[in-house]
Amino acid sequence: MKISIICDSLLLKNSLEIFLKDNITTYKNSDIVLSDKKIDIDKPLFLIGSFEDADIAVPFSKSSLLIGLEKVYRKRVKKRENKKLKKDKKKVWKLEREIDKLTLKFREDLIKTIREFYEE
């Protein structure tokens, strides 16, 4: 799991960096973003704080952070991946239909050409 951290609190940010040092990456390469505030981003967000929507409350231990992060990761990231797979399958199915149409048309044209050749 690749994690990016966007926090206003430097203390929280430094703690998260220590706890998750092997999984931290840039925002662009991350699977999930940890933050102490709600932000509008295009990646799954793991909220840390004492507000109602937080995924984990402050204070927390390293083990509770990792457990909570794994739950949210499975729930949000895997759900997103499944949607992408379904979308990709639809694209492939559409491509297969187009190939079938072209193949059938080619077959019909080939048979027509062969018949015309032998009818002469």
Secondary structure per residue as TSV (DSSP state, phi and psi in degrees):
chain	resnum	aa	ss	phi	psi
A	1	M	-	360.0	128.0
A	2	K	-	-101.3	128.2
A	3	I	E	-123.1	139.0
A	4	S	E	-117.2	146.4
A	5	I	E	-118.8	126.5
A	6	I	E	-129.0	99.1
A	7	C	-	-132.0	143.8
A	8	D	S	-78.0	-35.8
A	9	S	-	-79.9	117.2
A	10	L	H	-67.3	-34.7
A	11	L	H	-63.0	-46.8
A	12	L	H	-64.1	-44.3
A	13	K	H	-59.5	-46.3
A	14	N	H	-64.5	-39.2
A	15	S	H	-62.7	-45.3
A	16	L	H	-63.4	-39.5
A	17	E	H	-63.2	-37.7
A	18	I	H	-68.6	-45.9
A	19	F	H	-65.6	-36.7
A	20	L	T	-115.6	25.0
A	21	K	T	-53.2	-33.2
A	22	D	T	-79.2	-14.1
A	23	N	T	-111.0	-2.2
A	24	I	B	-79.7	136.8
A	25	T	-	-146.9	-177.0
A	26	T	-	-73.9	162.6
A	27	Y	T	-57.9	-44.7
A	28	K	T	-58.4	-37.7
A	29	N	T	-94.6	0.0
A	30	S	-	-82.4	154.1
A	31	D	S	-92.2	-29.9
A	32	I	E	-148.2	150.5
A	33	V	E	-118.1	131.4
A	34	L	E	-99.1	134.2
A	35	S	E	-149.6	156.9
A	36	D	S	-101.5	10.6
A	37	K	S	-148.1	156.0
A	38	K	-	-74.3	127.9
A	39	I	-	-134.6	149.9
A	40	D	-	-92.1	103.8
A	41	I	-	-133.1	169.7
A	42	D	S	-96.9	16.1
A	43	K	S	-125.2	158.8
A	44	P	-	-59.3	140.1
A	45	L	E	-115.9	130.7
A	46	F	E	-109.4	112.7
A	47	L	E	-93.5	135.3
A	48	I	B	-121.6	126.8
A	49	G	S	162.3	-171.9
A	50	S	S	-104.5	17.7
A	51	F	S	-94.5	168.3
A	52	E	T	-60.7	-41.5
A	53	D	T	-85.3	4.4
A	54	A	-	-64.8	141.7
A	55	D	S	-80.0	-26.2
A	56	I	B	-147.2	139.5
A	57	A	-	-90.5	153.3
A	58	V	S	-91.7	135.2
A	59	P	S	-81.6	160.8
A	60	F	-	-143.5	160.9
A	61	S	-	-100.3	166.9
A	62	K	H	-60.6	-43.4
A	63	S	H	-66.3	-41.1
A	64	S	H	-67.6	-33.9
A	65	L	H	-62.9	-48.3
A	66	L	H	-64.4	-40.0
A	67	I	H	-66.0	-48.0
A	68	G	H	-62.4	-40.5
A	69	L	H	-64.4	-41.0
A	70	E	H	-64.9	-40.9
A	71	K	H	-62.0	-49.1
A	72	V	H	-65.9	-39.9
A	73	Y	I	-60.1	-48.8
A	74	R	I	-60.2	-44.3
A	75	K	I	-68.1	-50.5
A	76	R	I	-87.6	-45.7
A	77	V	I	-73.8	-44.2
A	78	K	H	-65.0	-36.5
A	79	K	H	-62.2	-43.1
A	80	R	H	-64.5	-41.1
A	81	E	H	-65.0	-39.1
A	82	N	H	-63.4	-41.0
A	83	K	H	-61.6	-41.3
A	84	K	H	-65.8	-41.4
A	85	L	H	-62.0	-42.1
A	86	K	H	-62.0	-42.4
A	87	K	H	-63.9	-43.4
A	88	D	H	-63.7	-38.7
A	89	K	H	-64.0	-38.8
A	90	K	H	-63.0	-41.0
A	91	K	H	-63.5	-44.2
A	92	V	H	-64.1	-42.8
A	93	W	H	-60.8	-42.7
A	94	K	H	-63.6	-42.6
A	95	L	H	-61.7	-43.6
A	96	E	H	-61.3	-40.0
A	97	R	H	-62.7	-43.4
A	98	E	H	-64.1	-40.7
A	99	I	H	-63.2	-42.5
A	100	D	H	-59.8	-43.7
A	101	K	H	-61.3	-47.1
A	102	L	H	-64.4	-40.5
A	103	T	H	-64.0	-43.6
A	104	L	H	-63.5	-44.2
A	105	K	H	-63.0	-43.8
A	106	F	H	-60.7	-44.2
A	107	R	H	-60.1	-46.2
A	108	E	H	-61.9	-44.0
A	109	D	H	-65.1	-38.9
A	110	L	H	-65.0	-46.1
A	111	I	H	-62.0	-42.5
A	112	K	H	-60.4	-45.3
A	113	T	H	-63.1	-43.3
A	114	I	H	-64.3	-43.4
A	115	R	H	-62.2	-45.2
A	116	E	H	-62.2	-37.8
A	117	F	H	-63.9	-44.7
A	118	Y	H	-81.0	-15.6
A	119	E	H	-80.7	-17.3
A	120	E	-	-73.5	360.0
